[in-house]
Amino acid sequence: MSVDVTGDSSTWHQPTEDAEEIVTEALRDLARWLYRQLQSEYDHLTSDEAIEEGIVVNEYTFTVGERRFG
């Protein structure tokens, strides 16, 4: 992957030699952080506690055969 670190501004300065590497690593860090946030939210939403809370809050009822009733 290549990241363009050049600018288009009246105050533009030549990027440092390692600018592309720094930006790429920052974007990777962001991607890893976002993935961890999504994984944590998924784990919470699919937990037994969250599912039970959703059933109670929405007043779902079930038959003996575990089919939703009503």
MIPAVEX-466885 format. One line per 2 residues: number of its first residue (from 0); their letters; for each residue x, y, z of N, C-alpha, C, CB. Coordinates in pm, whole numbers. Glycine has a CB too. Layout:
N
NUM	a	X:Y:Z:X:Y:Z:X:Y:Z:X:Y:Z; ... .
% end
This chain:
70
0	ms	85:-118:0:0:0:0:89:123:0:-97:0:123; 48:223:-72:124:347:-79:35:463:-34:179:371:-222 .
2	vd	91:549:46:19:665:97:85:790:42:16:668:253; 5:877:-22:58:1001:-76:62:1105:36:-29:1052:-196 .
4	vt	180:1149:71:195:1245:181:227:1385:131:304:1198:275; 210:1409:3:234:1543:-50:112:1629:-21:265:1539:-203 .
6	gd	134:1758:-15:26:1851:15:-2:1944:-100:59:1930:139; -114:2011:-93:-153:2107:-194:-198:2233:-121:-267:2051:-287 .
8	ss	-99:2309:-71:-128:2424:13:-22:2531:-10:-135:2383:162; -57:2654:19:41:2763:3:153:2754:106:-28:2900:14 .
10	tw	129:2683:215:232:2667:319:299:2531:311:170:2686:458; 285:2462:200:337:2327:184:488:2323:200:297:2271:48 .
12	hq	533:2222:270:675:2195:287:705:2054:240:719:2214:435; 825:2030:202:866:1896:158:847:1798:274:1014:1897:110 .
14	pt	780:1683:250:762:1586:358:896:1524:397:661:1476:317; 904:1481:522:1025:1414:568:1036:1278:500:1025:1399:723 .
16	ed	1154:1219:506:1176:1091:439:1087:980:495:1321:1051:451; 1057:986:623:977:879:684:829:915:698:1034:846:819 .
18	ae	783:1021:633:644:1066:647:545:958:602:620:1193:566; 572:892:491:482:789:441:472:674:541:530:736:304 .
20	ei	584:633:597:586:524:695:509:563:821:731:486:731; 525:687:866:456:735:986:305:738:964:507:875:1025 .
22	vt	262:790:849:119:797:819:61:656:805:95:880:690; 132:569:736:85:432:718:69:363:852:182:353:629 .
24	ea	166:377:941:158:313:1072:44:373:1156:291:327:1147; 23:504:1146:-88:567:1218:-222:512:1169:-83:721:1200 .
26	lr	-235:493:1038:-358:437:982:-378:292:1025:-357:448:829; -271:217:1032:-280:78:1079:-322:75:1226:-143:4:1061 .
28	dl	-264:164:1307:-303:173:1448:-452:204:1461:-220:280:1520; -500:298:1379:-641:333:1380:-726:213:1341:-668:451:1285 .
30	ar	-687:142:1238:-762:24:1193:-767:-82:1302:-700:-35:1065; -656:-105:1371:-653:-204:1479:-744:-160:1594:-509:-224:1531 .
32	wl	-741:-29:1629:-825:22:1736:-972:8:1699:-791:170:1764; -1008:44:1575:-1147:31:1530:-1193:-114:1534:-1162:88:1388 .
34	yr	-1107:-206:1492:-1142:-347:1495:-1168:-393:1639:-1030:-431:1432; -1081:-352:1731:-1101:-391:1871:-1233:-335:1925:-983:-341:1958 .
36	ql	-1268:-212:1889:-1394:-152:1934:-1512:-230:1879:-1404:-4:1889; -1506:-265:1751:-1615:-343:1690:-1625:-481:1753:-1593:-356:1539 .
38	qs	-1513:-546:1778:-1513:-678:1840:-1572:-672:1980:-1371:-736:1845; -1536:-570:2055:-1588:-554:2190:-1740:-533:2188:-1519:-437:2261 .
40	ey	-1787:-449:2098:-1931:-423:2087:-2005:-550:2043:-1959:-308:1986; -1949:-624:1949:-2009:-750:1904:-2018:-848:2021:-1927:-812:1788 .
42	dh	-1907:-862:2096:-1905:-953:2210:-2013:-916:2312:-1768:-953:2277; -2027:-786:2336:-2130:-740:2429:-2270:-771:2377:-2115:-590:2455 .
44	lt	-2298:-735:2251:-2432:-751:2196:-2474:-897:2181:-2441:-683:2063; -2377:-987:2170:-2410:-1129:2156:-2393:-1206:2287:-2323:-1191:2048 .
46	sd	-2369:-1135:2396:-2354:-1201:2526:-2491:-1248:2576:-2288:-1105:2630; -2489:-1348:2661:-2614:-1399:2719:-2688:-1288:2793:-2585:-1516:2815 .
48	ea	-2615:-1203:2864:-2677:-1096:2942:-2751:-996:2850:-2571:-1022:3026; -2687:-957:2740:-2749:-860:2650:-2870:-920:2580:-2647:-811:2545 .
50	ie	-2862:-1047:2544:-2976:-1112:2479:-3093:-1124:2577:-2936:-1252:2426; -3062:-1165:2700:-3168:-1176:2801:-3231:-1040:2828:-3111:-1234:2932 .
52	eg	-3149:-936:2836:-3203:-801:2857:-3295:-760:2744:-3088:-699:2871; -3257:-790:2619:-3342:-758:2505:-3475:-831:2509:-3270:-791:2376 .
54	iv	-3473:-956:2553:-3596:-1034:2565:-3687:-972:2671:-3564:-1182:2601; -3631:-936:2785:-3710:-879:2894:-3764:-741:2856:-3625:-869:3021 .
56	vn	-3678:-655:2804:-3718:-517:2770:-3827:-517:2663:-3597:-436:2721; -3817:-606:2566:-3915:-611:2458:-4035:-700:2490:-3850:-661:2331 .
58	ey	-4035:-755:2612:-4145:-838:2662:-4177:-955:2570:-4269:-753:2681; -4072:-1020:2517:-4092:-1138:2434:-4134:-1255:2520:-3963:-1172:2354 .
60	tf	-4220:-1338:2467:-4257:-1462:2534:-4234:-1576:2436:-4406:-1458:2582; -4213:-1696:2492:-4180:-1812:2410:-4263:-1931:2452:-4031:-1846:2421 .
62	tv	-4287:-2021:2358:-4358:-2146:2386:-4260:-2245:2445:-4426:-2203:2258; -4313:-2358:2490:-4228:-2465:2543:-4131:-2513:2435:-4315:-2584:2595 .
64	ge	-4172:-2510:2309:-4087:-2552:2198:-3988:-2445:2155:-4171:-2591:2080; -3974:-2341:2237:-3878:-2231:2216:-3908:-2145:2092:-3738:-2288:2204 .
66	rr	-4035:-2141:2055:-4077:-2053:1946:-4134:-1925:2010:-4184:-2124:1852; -4111:-1815:1941:-4161:-1688:1994:-4312:-1688:1990:-4104:-1569:1915 .
68	fg	-4372:-1643:2099:-4517:-1640:2112:-4561:-1495:2126:-4565:-1724:2235; -4664:-1458:2050:-4724:-1325:2066:-4658:-1214:1996:-4730:-1291:2204 .
% end
